């Protein structure tokens, strides 16, 4: 969706941003091999751009849950939003963090994918949160807690909830899909 329309907000290149935003661009380029177009829009508000980057780094890194799995949850939410930008971005990040092409492709039909029952339960949570927090009723939450610790639950809920917001921001502003770095295109 977002790659078919011109961005509603100018994508700022590194030479058009203040020094603190330029430092963020450099860090993103070193980490990802590319500055995501979302950050080229967020650079209009450098403090928010730094805050978003600061939020996403620990959220999607290894923690109570593997960063790879959290990226797959982000892919699931992105699929539910039909956000091509977010699907591509999180699939690339999941792959970089160790997800197989089979795992990434199976997110769409996770119940039949190469996932553990615990991983499937996390995807089910993401689906329920997508429909609304009331969908996470006590019986479902009880089942979730049988397989996820409190720390894992916090990361899982926050990952699913965060990626409800980003596709809406990206697609609402028609931010184009970020081209993958040349090295990633050779896979």
N, C-alpha and C positions, 0 to 999 in steps of 0.2 A: 504494500500500500504506500508506504512513505517514500519509496524510491521512484514512484511514477509522477510525482508532483514536485514543483519547485518549493524549496523551503520558505516558510512564511517569515522566517527570521534569518538575517545574514549569518552565514557560517564565517566566523572570524579566523583568519589564519594567524600563525604565530607572530608575524611582524605587525599585526594590528591590535595586539593585546598588551596590557600593562605587564611590567616585569614579573609580578607575582603569578599572573596567569601564564606567562611564558614559561616559568619554572614548572608549573603543572603540566603544560604541554610537553616539556622535555621529559618529565617523569613518566607520563603516559606513553610517549614514544619509546622510551627505553624499556618499559614494562611490556607493552603490547605490540610494539612495532608500527603503531599507527595512533594518531590522535582521533578518537571516536568523534563523529560529527555531533553527537549529543553534547560533548564538551565544547565544541566550537560554537554552539549556541549558548550554552551555559556561561561561556566566557564573557558574555554581555554583563553578567553579574559575578565578578571574580570570587567574591566571598562565598556565594552559593556554590560555584563550581568547585572550590576547594572543599567545602563542606560535603558535597555529594561524593567527591573522590575519597574523602576521609571516611565517609560512611560505607561506601561500597568495598573498599579494600579489605577491612576485617570481616565484613559480612560474607564475602565470596571467597575468602581464604579458608584454609583448613582450620577448623575449630572443633567444636563438639561433633560436627558433621564434616565430612570431606568437602572441600571446595568444589570438587568435580560434581558431586551429587547436588550441591546447592545450585550450580550452574544448570544442571538438568531440570531442577524444579523451576528455575527461571525460564528455561526453554518451554516447559509445560504451560506456564502462565502466558508466555508470549504466543504460544499456539492458540490458547483460548481467546486471546485478543486479536488473533490474526495479524500480528505485528511483524512484518517481514524483517524490519530493522532489528528488532529485539531477538527474533528467532535466530537470525544469522549471527548476531553478536554473541549471544550466549552459547550457541552451538560451537562457534569457534573457540570461545573461552573454555567450554567443557572439554573439547578435544585437546586443547593445550594443557589442560590439567589432568589428562589421562583417560577421558571417556573414549570408548571405541565408536567408530562410525555406526555400528549396529545399535549401541546404546542410544546414541543421539537420534537415529532414525526411528527407534521404537518408542520414543517419548509420546508420540501422537497416540499410539495404542498401547500404553504402558502395561495394561493388564495382561497382554500377551507378549510382553517384552522380556529381555534377559535380566530381570530385576529380582531381588529378594522380596519376600513378603513385606519386610520392613520398608524397603524402598517404595514398593507399591502403595503402602499405607501413607507414606509421605506425599506421593502424587495425589492420592485420594483427598488428603487434607487440602492440597493446593486447589483441587477442583471445587471442594466445598467452600473454601474461602472466596474463590472467584464468584460463586453464586451468592455469597453473603455470610457474615460471621455467624448468623443464627443456624446455618447449616452444620456447624460444628456443635452438635448437641452432646449431651452428657454420655449417652451410650457410645457414640463415635469417639469422643475424647477418652473415655475409659479404655477403648481398644487401642487408641494411639499411645496412651501411657504404658500399655503393656510392653511396647517395643521401643519406645523412645524415652530417654531420661529427660529430666526437666531442662537441662542445658540444651539438649538436642531439640526439644519442643520449642524453646525460645528461638533458636536459629531457624528452625523450619518455618514457624509462623512468620517471623520477620522477613525471611527470604520471600515467601509466597506473597505476603502483604506488600512488600516493597515493589515487587514486579507487577503489581496491579497498577501502580502509579506511573512507572517509567514508560510503558507502551502508550499510555494516554497522553503523556507529555510529548513524546517523540512523534506519534502519529497525528496528534492534534496540531502540531506545528509543521507537519509535513517534512520532518528532517530526513534527508536522504540516507539510505543505507551506506554505512562506511565501507569503502573498499577494503578488502583484506590486504595485509602486507604481502609483498611479492613472495616471501618464503612460505606463507600459508597457502598460497594459490597453487603450489606445486604438489600438494597432497593428492 
